[in-house]
Amino acid sequence: MRLLACATALAMGFVAVPASAEATAAKVVYGYAWADGNGHLRIVPKSATFVRKGEFRSYRLKPVAGAQEVRLDYTGASFGRVTVACDLKETEGQVALDAKGLGRTACEAGDLTDGLARGPVPLRVEYRGADAVKINEFLVTEWPGARTARGTLKRVNDTAVLFTTGGKTVKLGYTHATSFYRTTARCRDGWLAGRPVNADKQGLGKKSCTSADLTRALKAARHPVLVKIDYTPEAGGVNEVWEVFGDA
């Protein structure tokens, strides 16, 4: 009877798919990836449109309303770079792309780690559950623009913050070029500690410090702190942070 039932199902075009297979079906996400702990990345899904102009192949990324951040382990994934060699920081005028504009230089997970350490990387990621299985770098048609705003900043971890302005909160990551300007006498001082000896007439910090100093200051702050920032909201990056002293 069981064999007869299977034969009937096949004859009618029906094929049973085990629930476990459905649960492990690969999903795909496009977006700007950020480092998120050892061997992990985080990425907010974007809509991706393939653009080809002559020999230039790239993707146009746009926000997706309500998209939720995905965190993935990439240590076991294959990784295709757009550069002609795995250890290059930039394309240097030569690219290795397939017909769909995806990086085809076969690299290791460690090469992705190096790239993420410098800031956001545009990626197409195939994943199952919480594990990335195939990752390809790609070129973006136009890198998103930066803007400045005042608001409050709160630490997430040593490489990410939450910025709130105009009633909206966004998660931002550090890049290798993130800088921090303090009103305090020393970079290692607590938030707004002492007299604002390095504040300009608008109360903005002038003393040049590093992202590590920003992390240290935010760790000691019990509440979100007032700042002015230069950031790239679509890519999720923070470029510059100014400590703000209200009575300077």
Disulfide bonds with the S-S distance in Angstrom:
Cys86-Cys107 2.10
Cys187-Cys209 2.06
